Amino acid sequence: MAPASVKDVASLAGVSLGTVSNVLNRPATVRPVIRARVEAAIEQLGFVRNESARQLRAGTSRLIAYMFPDASNPFFTDVARHAQERAREAQLVLVLCDSDADAATEDDYLDLLQQQRVRGVLITAMDYKNPRLRELSKRGIALVLVDRIEGENPFACSIGVDDVTGGWLAVTHLIEQGHERIAFVGTPGAYPQVKDRYRGALKALGDHGLPLEELVVIEASRLTADAGRTAGQRILGIPVEERPTAAFCANDLLALGLLQEMTLQGLRVPEDLAIVGYDDIDFAQAATVPLTSVRQPRDQLGERAVDLILAESSAAGEHHHEQVILRPELVVRTSSRSRSYAEGTTRGQ
């Protein structure tokens, strides 16, 4: 059975289509007795207005989307949760799209979102040079790059964390614990954020007068716990006299996988290998050996990203793209700390 239409409501109530429209959109303009008849017809027919069609006719939408590369990573789901809370406050609906770190999937979603005429798109992209991103603004769809810092002449608003500083904090902390040969677990060329964390790690070595080659890069195929366990096997494959005594991982999932592999192989953390992660997801503190991590303000990333979408989509005239840079902080726990550090200590630069 087809759902009831506005025409069905008008016919049952004995009024015009315009009167039904006024009851739905401007009820104060309709006489109480007429409004009561229309409302009774709506109740009797079980009529539900087609909000999407109304918004399309008006040229507006309450639908926004957040696309990210890995739904299994709590960092992204935490950002999404905070974005959803802010969207709900603004009476917007947030749709989540997991690209699974696949460029083709990302393109398919971007095409679908354009077809749906969403109000805005938040995205942690695989490739920020993707021309499809620039097409969104040409079609009147607001765009915010999340977990990304744009350079000069930005083509969109962005919000991200100073990952160079984050990498510097992590490796400086390890150097202060007496470590000189340090592993970087990740793939610097895969994601801009990871590249910046790697740059920060190198800067820390230089600032402390250590040779840059003391940073041993352990490639990780993905930023997952499985990849972290594989990285642990590679570290253990290095001769003991050349083996790093500490590791800075590009995210917490890698760090937790590495920690698990060390434990399985009978090594002690931090005595045999000190470990620092990145993101400070909830699992970091709950690990068997609580994980030192560089904390990203996930609440601000999600909430302020939605604020940027609202500002751009509501701008009456020319819009100035805003670049928001947030500061990370180091949270020191058992996996790396010496006796001089208290559990849960936080540090910033």
C-alpha positions as CSV (number, residue, x, y, z in Angstrom):
1,M,0.0,0.0,0.0
2,A,1.4,3.4,-1.0
3,P,2.0,5.9,1.8
4,A,-0.5,8.7,2.2
5,S,0.3,11.9,0.2
6,V,-0.4,15.6,0.8
7,K,-3.2,15.2,-1.7
8,D,-4.8,12.4,0.4
9,V,-4.7,14.6,3.5
10,A,-6.3,17.6,1.6
11,S,-9.1,15.4,0.2
12,L,-10.0,13.8,3.6
13,A,-9.9,17.2,5.4
14,G,-11.8,19.0,2.6
15,V,-9.2,21.7,2.2
16,S,-6.7,22.8,-0.5
17,L,-3.2,21.6,-0.9
18,G,-2.0,25.0,0.1
19,T,-3.8,24.8,3.4
20,V,-2.2,21.5,4.2
21,S,1.2,23.0,3.4
22,N,0.5,25.9,5.7
23,V,-0.4,23.5,8.5
24,L,2.8,21.7,8.1
25,N,5.1,24.7,7.7
26,R,3.2,27.7,9.1
27,P,0.6,26.4,11.4
28,A,0.0,29.8,13.1
29,T,-1.4,31.2,9.8
30,V,-4.3,28.6,9.8
31,R,-7.5,29.0,11.8
32,P,-7.6,26.6,14.7
33,V,-10.7,24.8,13.5
34,I,-9.2,24.2,10.0
35,R,-5.9,23.2,11.5
36,A,-7.6,20.6,13.7
37,R,-9.3,19.1,10.7
38,V,-6.0,18.8,8.8
39,E,-4.2,17.3,11.9
40,A,-7.0,14.8,12.4
41,A,-6.7,13.7,8.7
42,I,-2.9,13.4,9.1
43,E,-3.4,11.2,12.2
44,Q,-6.1,9.1,10.5
45,L,-4.0,8.5,7.3
46,G,-0.7,8.0,9.1
47,F,0.8,10.7,6.9
48,V,4.6,11.3,7.2
49,R,6.0,14.3,5.3
50,N,8.8,13.7,2.8
51,E,11.4,15.9,4.4
52,S,14.1,15.0,1.9
53,A,11.9,16.2,-1.0
54,R,11.0,19.4,0.8
55,Q,14.6,20.2,1.5
56,L,15.7,19.5,-2.1
57,R,12.9,21.9,-3.4
58,A,14.2,24.5,-1.0
59,G,17.8,24.0,-2.0
60,T,18.8,22.9,1.5
61,S,19.6,19.7,3.3
62,R,19.9,18.5,6.8
63,L,22.2,15.6,5.8
64,I,26.0,15.7,6.2
65,A,28.5,12.9,5.9
66,Y,31.8,11.9,7.5
67,M,34.1,9.7,5.4
68,F,37.1,8.1,7.1
69,P,39.5,5.2,6.2
70,D,39.0,2.6,8.9
71,A,35.9,2.0,11.0
72,S,37.8,-0.6,13.1
73,N,40.1,2.2,14.4
74,P,38.5,3.7,17.6
75,F,40.2,7.0,16.8
76,F,37.9,7.6,13.8
77,T,34.7,6.3,15.6
78,D,35.4,8.6,18.5
79,V,35.7,11.6,16.1
80,A,32.5,10.5,14.4
81,R,30.7,10.2,17.8
82,H,31.6,13.8,18.7
83,A,30.7,15.0,15.3
84,Q,27.3,13.2,15.5
85,E,26.6,14.9,18.9
86,R,27.3,18.3,17.4
87,A,25.3,17.6,14.3
88,R,22.3,16.5,16.4
89,E,22.4,19.7,18.3
90,A,22.2,21.5,15.0
91,Q,19.3,19.3,13.9
92,L,21.4,17.7,11.2
93,V,21.7,14.0,10.4
94,L,25.3,12.6,10.1
95,V,25.9,9.7,7.7
96,L,29.1,7.6,8.2
97,C,31.1,6.3,5.2
98,D,34.0,3.9,5.7
99,S,36.3,4.0,2.7
100,D,38.4,1.1,4.0
101,A,41.5,3.0,3.0
102,D,40.6,2.3,-0.6
103,A,40.7,5.2,-3.1
104,A,38.1,3.7,-5.4
105,T,35.6,3.2,-2.6
106,E,36.2,6.8,-1.5
107,D,35.4,8.0,-5.1
108,D,32.2,5.9,-5.2
109,Y,31.0,7.4,-1.9
110,L,31.8,11.0,-3.1
111,D,29.7,10.4,-6.2
112,L,26.8,9.1,-4.1
113,L,27.0,12.0,-1.7
114,Q,26.9,14.4,-4.5
115,Q,23.8,12.7,-5.9
116,Q,22.2,12.9,-2.6
117,R,22.9,16.7,-2.5
118,V,24.2,16.5,1.1
119,R,24.8,19.8,2.9
120,G,28.4,19.1,3.6
121,V,31.1,16.4,3.8
122,L,33.7,15.9,6.5
123,I,36.5,13.7,5.2
124,T,39.7,12.1,6.3
125,A,40.8,11.3,2.8
126,M,43.2,8.9,1.2
127,D,44.3,11.5,-1.4
128,Y,43.7,15.2,-0.7
129,K,44.6,16.0,-4.3
130,N,41.6,14.1,-5.5
131,P,39.8,16.4,-8.0
132,R,36.5,15.0,-6.8
133,L,37.0,16.9,-3.5
134,R,37.2,20.2,-5.4
135,E,34.1,19.3,-7.3
136,L,32.0,19.3,-4.1
137,S,32.4,23.1,-3.6
138,K,31.5,23.7,-7.2
139,R,28.2,22.0,-6.5
140,G,27.5,24.0,-3.4
141,I,28.5,21.3,-1.0
142,A,30.5,22.4,2.0
143,L,33.8,20.5,2.6
144,V,35.9,20.1,5.7
145,L,39.2,18.1,5.7
146,V,39.4,16.3,9.1
147,D,42.7,15.3,10.7
148,R,44.5,17.4,8.1
149,I,46.4,20.7,8.0
150,E,46.3,22.5,4.7
151,G,49.0,24.8,3.5
152,E,48.7,28.1,1.7
153,N,45.8,28.8,-0.6
154,P,43.5,26.1,0.9
155,F,40.6,24.9,-1.3
156,A,38.6,23.8,1.8
157,C,38.3,24.3,5.5
158,S,40.4,21.9,7.5
159,I,41.0,20.9,11.1
160,G,43.9,18.8,12.2
161,V,46.5,18.2,14.9
162,D,50.1,19.4,14.8
163,D,51.5,15.9,14.1
164,V,55.1,17.2,13.7
165,T,54.9,18.4,17.3
166,G,53.3,15.1,18.3
167,G,56.1,13.1,16.8
168,W,58.6,15.4,18.5
169,L,57.0,14.9,21.9
170,A,57.0,11.1,21.5
171,V,60.7,10.7,20.5
172,T,61.9,13.4,22.9
173,H,60.3,11.5,25.7
174,L,62.1,8.3,24.7
175,I,65.4,10.1,24.4
176,E,64.9,11.5,27.9
177,Q,64.4,8.0,29.1
178,G,67.9,7.2,27.9
179,H,67.1,5.6,24.5
180,E,69.2,6.4,21.5
181,R,68.3,3.7,18.9
182,I,64.6,4.1,18.3
183,A,62.3,2.4,15.9
184,F,59.6,4.2,14.0
185,V,56.7,1.8,13.2
186,G,54.6,3.0,10.3
187,T,54.8,3.9,6.6
188,P,55.8,7.6,6.3
189,G,54.7,7.8,2.7
190,A,51.2,6.3,3.1
191,Y,49.4,9.1,5.0
192,P,50.2,12.8,5.4
193,Q,49.6,12.5,9.2
194,V,52.1,9.6,9.5
195,K,54.6,11.5,7.4
196,D,54.4,14.5,9.8
197,R,54.8,12.2,12.8
198,Y,57.9,10.8,11.2
199,R,59.2,14.3,10.5
200,G,58.7,15.2,14.1
201,A,60.6,12.1,15.2
202,L,63.6,13.1,13.1
203,K,63.4,16.6,14.4
204,A,63.6,15.3,18.0
205,L,66.8,13.3,17.1
206,G,68.4,16.4,15.5
207,D,67.4,18.7,18.4
208,H,69.1,16.3,20.8
209,G,72.3,15.8,18.8
210,L,71.6,12.2,17.7
211,P,72.3,10.9,14.2
212,L,69.1,10.6,12.1
213,E,70.0,7.1,11.1
214,E,69.4,6.1,14.8
215,L,65.7,6.1,13.8
216,V,65.0,2.7,12.4
217,V,62.0,2.6,10.1
218,I,59.9,-0.6,10.5
219,E,57.4,-0.5,7.6
220,A,53.8,-1.4,8.4
221,S,51.4,-2.3,5.6
222,R,48.4,-0.8,7.5
223,L,47.8,1.0,10.8
224,T,46.4,-2.0,12.5
225,A,47.2,-4.3,15.5
226,D,48.0,-7.1,13.1
227,A,50.6,-4.9,11.4
228,G,51.9,-4.0,14.8
229,R,52.5,-7.7,15.6
230,T,54.3,-8.2,12.3
231,A,56.4,-5.1,13.1
232,G,57.3,-6.8,16.5
233,Q,58.5,-9.9,14.7
234,R,60.7,-7.7,12.4
235,I,62.2,-5.9,15.4
236,L,63.0,-9.3,17.1
237,G,64.7,-10.4,13.9
238,I,67.3,-7.6,14.3
239,P,70.5,-8.8,16.1
240,V,70.3,-7.9,19.8
241,E,73.4,-5.7,19.6
242,E,71.7,-3.6,16.8
243,R,68.1,-3.9,18.0
244,P,66.2,-0.7,19.0
245,T,65.5,-0.3,22.6
246,A,62.4,1.8,22.1
247,A,59.6,2.2,19.4
248,F,57.4,5.1,18.4
249,C,54.4,3.8,16.6
250,A,52.4,5.9,14.2
251,N,49.1,5.0,16.0
252,D,47.9,3.1,19.0
253,L,46.7,0.1,17.2
254,L,50.2,-0.5,15.9
255,A,51.6,0.1,19.4
256,L,49.1,-2.4,21.0
257,G,49.9,-5.0,18.4
258,L,53.6,-4.5,19.0
259,L,53.1,-4.7,22.8
260,Q,51.2,-7.9,22.4
261,E,53.9,-9.5,20.3
262,M,56.6,-8.5,22.8
263,T,54.6,-10.1,25.6
264,L,54.0,-13.3,23.6
265,Q,57.7,-13.6,22.9
266,G,58.6,-13.2,26.6
267,L,60.0,-9.7,26.4
268,R,59.3,-7.1,29.0
269,V,57.8,-3.7,28.2
270,P,59.4,-1.2,28.9
271,E,62.5,-2.9,30.2
272,D,63.3,-4.7,26.9
273,L,61.5,-2.4,24.6
274,A,59.8,0.9,25.5
275,I,56.7,1.7,23.4
276,V,54.9,5.0,22.6
277,G,51.7,5.1,20.5
278,Y,49.7,7.9,19.0
279,D,46.0,8.9,19.4
280,D,45.4,7.8,23.0
281,I,42.4,5.7,22.3
282,D,40.6,4.2,25.3
283,F,42.3,0.9,24.8
284,A,45.7,2.5,25.4
285,Q,45.1,3.0,29.1
286,A,43.3,-0.3,29.5
287,A,46.2,-2.4,28.0
288,T,47.9,-5.0,30.1
289,V,50.9,-2.7,30.2
290,P,49.2,0.8,30.0
291,L,50.4,2.5,26.9
292,T,52.1,5.9,26.7
293,S,50.5,7.8,23.8
294,V,50.3,11.1,22.1
295,R,46.8,12.3,22.7
296,Q,44.7,13.9,19.9
297,P,41.7,15.9,21.0
298,R,39.1,13.8,19.3
299,D,36.2,15.7,20.8
300,Q,37.4,19.0,19.3
301,L,38.2,17.4,15.9
302,G,34.6,16.1,15.6
303,E,32.7,19.0,17.1
304,R,34.6,21.8,15.4
305,A,34.5,20.1,12.0
306,V,30.7,20.2,12.1
307,D,30.9,23.9,13.2
308,L,33.0,24.6,10.1
309,I,30.5,22.8,7.9
310,L,27.7,24.9,9.4
311,A,29.6,28.1,9.0
312,E,30.4,27.5,5.3
313,S,27.0,26.1,4.3
314,S,25.3,29.1,6.0
315,A,27.5,31.8,4.6
316,A,25.5,34.3,2.6
317,G,28.5,35.7,0.7
318,E,32.1,34.8,0.0
319,H,33.4,32.2,2.4
320,H,36.9,32.3,3.9
321,H,38.3,28.8,4.4
322,E,39.4,28.4,8.0
323,Q,42.4,26.2,9.0
324,V,42.2,25.0,12.6
325,I,45.3,23.5,14.1
326,L,45.0,21.7,17.5
327,R,47.8,20.8,19.9
328,P,48.7,17.2,20.9
329,E,49.9,16.2,24.3
330,L,51.9,13.3,25.5
331,V,50.3,11.0,28.1
332,V,53.0,9.0,29.9
333,R,52.2,5.6,31.2
334,T,54.0,2.3,32.1
335,S,55.0,1.2,28.6
336,S,57.8,3.9,28.4
337,R,58.2,5.6,31.7
338,S,61.1,5.6,34.0
339,R,60.8,5.8,37.8
340,S,60.9,9.6,37.6
341,Y,57.6,9.7,35.7
342,A,54.2,9.3,37.5
343,E,51.5,7.2,35.9
344,G,49.3,9.3,33.6
345,T,51.6,12.3,33.4
346,T,50.8,14.6,30.5
347,R,53.2,16.9,28.6
348,G,52.8,19.4,25.8
349,Q,55.4,21.6,23.9
